[in-house]
Amino acid sequence: MNDTHDINAALSGRIAQDILAELKRLNANNANDHTLWNREDIAGYLRTSVKTLQNNGIFNSPGFPRAQIIPTGETRPAKLWRAKEVIQWAHRVRDTPKPAANKRERAA
């Protein structure tokens, strides 16, 4: 019975994460010039993890919007991005054609 409880708890957690991600995507449609997102918000919108974004250098890549540095009184200031700029960036990246990886692919 403990295994069933663990499975139900895991499923509930996953369902809650999926619902939260979908709400963030819907909220993106209502983003205005003052809406700020943190790394988790961006990952939710892009339907990936913060770790994946960091491992791929997305937050520091050319063309990615600059973060707003907000003092928090803690040891590190918060980095926040304007939601509209992130959404525009995502559309630009999505619509950019991918170059062929090698000569054979270019010839095909």
N, C-alpha and C positions, 0 to 999 in steps of 0.2 A: 504494500500500500504506500510505503514511503516513495518508491520509484514512481508511482502514478502521481503522487503529489509533486515530485520534482519535475516531471514532464509537464504537468499542468502549469506549474509556476513558470517554467521556461517558455511555454507557449504563450502564456499571458503576458510575460515580459516582451516577447517578440511581437505580439499583436499590438501591445501598447506602443512599441517603437515604430511599427508600421503606421499606426494611426497618427502618431506625433509627426512623422516624416510627411505624411500626406497633408496634415494641417499646415505644416510649414510651407509646402508647395502651394497650397491654396492661398496662404497668407502672402506669398510672393506676388500674387496677382493684385494684391492691395497695397503693395509697397509704394511708398512715396519718397520724395527726396530726403526725408528725415529718418527713414527706417534704417537702422543699423543692425548688422548681423555679426555674430562671432563665428569662430571656426566651426563650431558644431552646427550652427544654422546653415552655413554654406554647404557643409557636408550633407546635411539633410536635404537641402534643395537639389543638390547634384546626385543624390541617392548613392552616396559612397561614405567612406569613413574619413575622419580627420587624419588618421594614420596614413591612408592611401594618398590623400592630398599632400601631406607633408613628405612622404617618401618620393613622390613624383615632383616635388619642388613647385607645386602649383602656386602657393602663397607668395613665392618670390620670383615667379616666372615673368618674363617681359610681357607686357600687355595686361597682366592681371591688375585689377584696381589697387591703388595704394591704401593701406590701412590707416585709419584714424587712431592715433594713440591717445587713450583716455586715462588720466591718472586715477588710480583706485584707492590710494592710501596703503596698498599692500606692497610687497617687494617688487612686483612687476606690474607695469601699467597694462590695461586691457587694450588689445588690438581689435578694432571693429571696422567693418567695411560697409559702405553704402550698398544696400540691397539692390537698388536699381542698377548700379554699376556692375555688380557681380552678375546679375541677370543678363545685362547687355554683353558682358564678356562671354558668358556661357553661349549665347546665341552666335556671337562671332566665331568662337572656337568650333561650335557645331557645324556652322555653315562653311568653314574653311576646307577646301579640298585637301585630301591627304596626298603627299607626293609618293610616287612609286618607290618601293624599297630597293629594287635593284634593276639592272638593265633588262633582264628577262621580263619583268613585270611591265616595264615601260614599253617594250616591244609588243606585248600582247594586246 
